[in-house]
Amino acid sequence: MCLGVPGVVVKIKDHEAVVDFGGVRKTVDAFLVEDLKPGDYVIVHAGAIIAKISEEEFKLIKEAFDELLKAYEEMLAKPRSNQR
């Protein structure tokens, strides 16, 4: 399975961009998407920006990720009764 991660472009230089992923900033390849500017919402996969998205799409994806993280943390907090 492939996973694209939403982020916000902070800085552009040549064909690289610094993207903020909720406080974690990474330099990624920006060659595949044209007309990027700071403040753009993007999807990053395998170290490259693969698409620009709207702010609304960004918020929906982030909410879904937050729900998955919460469910995962709740699962880890439950005692396991079927250990072998």
Z-matrix of the N, CA and C atoms (Angstrom, degrees):
N
C 1 1.441
C 2 1.527 1 108.32
N 3 1.298 2 116.50 1 140.98
C 4 1.458 3 122.43 2 176.80
C 5 1.521 4 109.07 3 -104.46
N 6 1.315 5 115.41 4 147.04
C 7 1.450 6 119.68 5 -178.45
C 8 1.512 7 109.25 6 -132.53
N 9 1.319 8 116.27 7 124.35
C 10 1.453 9 121.74 8 173.14
C 11 1.513 10 108.09 9 -98.77
N 12 1.320 11 117.01 10 138.25
C 13 1.454 12 122.08 11 -175.42
C 14 1.522 13 109.45 12 -111.73
N 15 1.336 14 117.44 13 131.65
C 16 1.460 15 119.91 14 179.34
C 17 1.527 16 111.50 15 -78.13
N 18 1.322 17 115.83 16 146.12
C 19 1.455 18 121.29 17 176.86
C 20 1.517 19 110.38 18 -157.67
N 21 1.327 20 114.54 19 178.84
C 22 1.462 21 121.46 20 -179.28
C 23 1.526 22 108.19 21 -122.15
N 24 1.316 23 116.16 22 130.27
C 25 1.460 24 121.45 23 179.00
C 26 1.527 25 109.07 24 -69.17
N 27 1.327 26 115.66 25 129.02
C 28 1.461 27 121.76 26 179.37
C 29 1.528 28 110.66 27 -102.74
N 30 1.339 29 115.19 28 -41.06
C 31 1.465 30 119.94 29 -175.59
C 32 1.520 31 109.34 30 -152.05
N 33 1.331 32 115.71 31 146.78
C 34 1.467 33 122.25 32 177.63
C 35 1.526 34 108.17 33 -123.60
N 36 1.338 35 115.55 34 135.97
C 37 1.465 36 120.24 35 172.33
C 38 1.517 37 107.37 36 -146.98
N 39 1.329 38 115.31 37 118.12
C 40 1.455 39 121.65 38 -176.77
C 41 1.527 40 109.08 39 56.26
N 42 1.329 41 117.11 40 -121.58
C 43 1.465 42 119.99 41 -179.87
C 44 1.520 43 111.79 42 -108.61
N 45 1.345 44 115.48 43 31.13
C 46 1.457 45 120.57 44 175.38
C 47 1.521 46 109.00 45 -127.16
N 48 1.317 47 115.11 46 152.06
C 49 1.457 48 120.70 47 178.23
C 50 1.520 49 109.08 48 -136.91
N 51 1.313 50 115.43 49 144.68
C 52 1.455 51 120.81 50 169.21
C 53 1.520 52 105.66 51 -93.18
N 54 1.340 53 115.23 52 124.31
C 55 1.467 54 121.22 53 -177.40
C 56 1.522 55 108.47 54 -119.52
N 57 1.339 56 115.34 55 135.63
C 58 1.458 57 122.26 56 178.75
C 59 1.526 58 108.87 57 -96.04
N 60 1.324 59 114.77 58 124.56
C 61 1.464 60 122.01 59 177.78
C 62 1.523 61 108.15 60 -112.33
N 63 1.318 62 117.14 61 70.69
C 64 1.459 63 120.55 62 178.51
C 65 1.512 64 113.51 63 65.70
N 66 1.311 65 117.64 64 38.60
C 67 1.455 66 122.09 65 178.65
C 68 1.514 67 113.92 66 107.57
N 69 1.303 68 117.83 67 -18.40
C 70 1.466 69 122.22 68 175.86
C 71 1.526 70 106.99 69 -99.27
N 72 1.322 71 115.66 70 123.35
C 73 1.464 72 120.15 71 -178.89
C 74 1.520 73 110.47 72 -108.00
N 75 1.328 74 114.73 73 133.75
C 76 1.463 75 121.36 74 179.77
C 77 1.519 76 109.06 75 -132.22
N 78 1.320 77 115.42 76 146.00
C 79 1.461 78 120.76 77 171.56
C 80 1.518 79 107.50 78 -88.97
N 81 1.338 80 115.68 79 126.97
C 82 1.464 81 121.17 80 -176.76
C 83 1.528 82 109.74 81 -130.69
N 84 1.314 83 115.28 82 164.50
C 85 1.456 84 121.94 83 177.19
C 86 1.531 85 109.18 84 -73.66
N 87 1.332 86 116.28 85 132.38
C 88 1.466 87 120.87 86 -179.57
C 89 1.524 88 111.57 87 -117.72
N 90 1.306 89 117.17 88 19.04
C 91 1.467 90 121.79 89 -174.24
C 92 1.524 91 113.42 90 -69.66
N 93 1.331 92 118.30 91 -30.64
C 94 1.461 93 121.24 92 -171.92
C 95 1.526 94 115.12 93 -78.93
N 96 1.330 95 117.21 94 -18.78
C 97 1.468 96 120.50 95 -175.10
C 98 1.524 97 109.51 96 -119.84
N 99 1.315 98 115.91 97 129.68
C 100 1.464 99 121.50 98 -178.04
C 101 1.525 100 111.62 99 -87.51
N 102 1.314 101 114.49 100 160.76
C 103 1.466 102 123.17 101 171.85
C 104 1.519 103 114.11 102 57.75
N 105 1.326 104 117.42 103 39.03
C 106 1.462 105 120.25 104 176.33
C 107 1.517 106 110.00 105 -78.86
N 108 1.335 107 114.84 106 145.94
C 109 1.460 108 119.96 107 175.69
C 110 1.525 109 108.73 108 -146.30
N 111 1.316 110 117.90 109 157.76
C 112 1.456 111 120.08 110 177.10
C 113 1.529 112 110.59 111 -54.66
N 114 1.323 113 114.58 112 137.56
C 115 1.464 114 120.56 113 -177.87
C 116 1.515 115 113.61 114 98.87
N 117 1.337 116 117.15 115 -15.15
C 118 1.471 117 119.70 116 178.29
C 119 1.526 118 110.14 117 -68.50
N 120 1.308 119 115.54 118 143.49
C 121 1.461 120 122.36 119 174.21
C 122 1.522 121 107.53 120 -92.85
N 123 1.334 122 115.91 121 134.24
C 124 1.458 123 119.91 122 -174.05
C 125 1.526 124 110.90 123 -139.02
N 126 1.330 125 114.65 124 164.69
C 127 1.458 126 122.55 125 170.30
C 128 1.529 127 106.67 126 -111.81
N 129 1.343 128 115.49 127 129.90
C 130 1.462 129 121.76 128 -179.96
C 131 1.524 130 108.47 129 -114.43
N 132 1.318 131 115.52 130 132.15
C 133 1.468 132 121.70 131 176.57
C 134 1.524 133 107.92 132 -136.95
N 135 1.313 134 116.55 133 131.40
C 136 1.468 135 123.06 134 176.37
C 137 1.525 136 112.03 135 53.43
N 138 1.342 137 115.85 136 38.76
C 139 1.456 138 119.98 137 175.36
C 140 1.512 139 115.59 138 80.52
N 141 1.339 140 117.11 139 12.72
C 142 1.461 141 120.39 140 -179.57
C 143 1.526 142 110.26 141 -136.44
N 144 1.322 143 115.71 142 141.91
C 145 1.463 144 120.35 143 172.86
C 146 1.516 145 106.98 144 -71.92
N 147 1.330 146 116.32 145 123.99
C 148 1.467 147 119.40 146 -179.13
C 149 1.522 148 113.03 147 -108.63
N 150 1.355 149 117.26 148 -13.17
C 151 1.462 150 119.14 149 179.91
C 152 1.518 151 111.01 150 -165.51
N 153 1.330 152 115.19 151 149.28
C 154 1.460 153 121.05 152 167.10
C 155 1.524 154 106.25 153 -91.92
N 156 1.329 155 116.28 154 144.91
C 157 1.457 156 120.97 155 177.88
C 158 1.523 157 108.62 156 -131.99
N 159 1.322 158 115.31 157 165.15
C 160 1.457 159 119.75 158 178.20
C 161 1.530 160 110.39 159 -79.25
N 162 1.304 161 115.72 160 164.49
C 163 1.467 162 120.36 161 176.65
C 164 1.529 163 110.15 162 -60.95
N 165 1.313 164 116.55 163 -38.42
C 166 1.467 165 120.88 164 179.02
C 167 1.536 166 111.02 165 -62.52
N 168 1.335 167 116.71 166 -45.95
C 169 1.466 168 120.10 167 177.01
C 170 1.526 169 110.92 168 -60.60
N 171 1.335 170 116.04 169 -42.10
C 172 1.457 171 121.18 170 178.67
C 173 1.529 172 110.15 171 -57.53
N 174 1.319 173 116.86 172 -48.27
C 175 1.469 174 121.12 173 -178.75
C 176 1.530 175 111.42 174 -62.68
N 177 1.334 176 117.35 175 -41.50
C 178 1.470 177 120.57 176 179.73
C 179 1.525 178 111.34 177 -64.60
N 180 1.325 179 116.95 178 -43.63
C 181 1.466 180 120.84 179 179.69
C 182 1.522 181 110.09 180 -65.33
N 183 1.337 182 116.68 181 -44.07
C 184 1.460 183 120.53 182 -179.98
C 185 1.529 184 110.89 183 -61.99
N 186 1.327 185 117.58 184 -41.44
C 187 1.468 186 121.19 185 177.30
C 188 1.530 187 110.61 186 -60.77
N 189 1.327 188 117.00 187 -42.53
C 190 1.464 189 120.68 188 179.49
C 191 1.532 190 110.54 189 -63.77
N 192 1.337 191 117.21 190 -43.38
C 193 1.466 192 120.56 191 177.40
C 194 1.521 193 110.92 192 -62.58
N 195 1.331 194 117.03 193 -41.62
C 196 1.464 195 121.05 194 179.39
C 197 1.527 196 111.05 195 -62.15
N 198 1.337 197 117.15 196 -40.49
C 199 1.468 198 121.31 197 177.86
C 200 1.528 199 111.08 198 -65.41
N 201 1.329 200 117.09 199 -41.20
C 202 1.461 201 120.30 200 177.37
C 203 1.525 202 111.50 201 -62.82
N 204 1.321 203 116.45 202 -42.72
C 205 1.462 204 120.45 203 179.08
C 206 1.526 205 110.94 204 -63.25
N 207 1.310 206 116.50 205 -42.83
C 208 1.468 207 120.44 206 179.04
C 209 1.531 208 110.60 207 -62.05
N 210 1.322 209 117.31 208 -45.20
C 211 1.467 210 121.14 209 179.80
C 212 1.530 211 110.33 210 -63.51
N 213 1.316 212 117.59 211 -39.36
C 214 1.457 213 121.77 212 179.07
C 215 1.530 214 110.78 213 -65.16
N 216 1.330 215 116.10 214 -44.77
C 217 1.467 216 120.01 215 178.83
C 218 1.530 217 111.08 216 -63.36
N 219 1.331 218 117.47 217 -38.82
C 220 1.470 219 120.96 218 177.74
C 221 1.526 220 110.45 219 -65.57
N 222 1.315 221 117.10 220 -39.23
C 223 1.458 222 121.21 221 178.55
C 224 1.532 223 110.56 222 -63.31
N 225 1.326 224 116.53 223 -42.35
C 226 1.462 225 120.35 224 179.93
C 227 1.526 226 112.13 225 -67.34
N 228 1.328 227 116.82 226 -29.53
C 229 1.462 228 120.85 227 -177.47
C 230 1.525 229 112.46 228 -77.60
N 231 1.313 230 118.40 229 -19.20
C 232 1.467 231 121.75 230 -178.85
C 233 1.532 232 109.57 231 -76.66
N 234 1.333 233 116.40 232 137.16
C 235 1.470 234 118.19 233 175.58
C 236 1.517 235 110.73 234 -67.64
N 237 1.322 236 115.31 235 144.18
C 238 1.452 237 119.94 236 179.79
C 239 1.522 238 108.79 237 -90.90
N 240 1.329 239 116.40 238 129.29
C 241 1.465 240 120.07 239 -179.36
C 242 1.520 241 112.46 240 -103.14
N 243 1.319 242 117.77 241 -16.52
C 244 1.468 243 121.62 242 -176.24
C 245 1.519 244 112.00 243 -108.86
N 246 1.324 245 117.50 244 45.58
C 247 1.464 246 118.17 245 177.89
C 248 1.521 247 109.52 246 -81.68
N 249 1.320 248 115.55 247 143.34
C 250 1.468 249 120.57 248 -177.73
C 251 1.489 250 109.75 249 -110.39
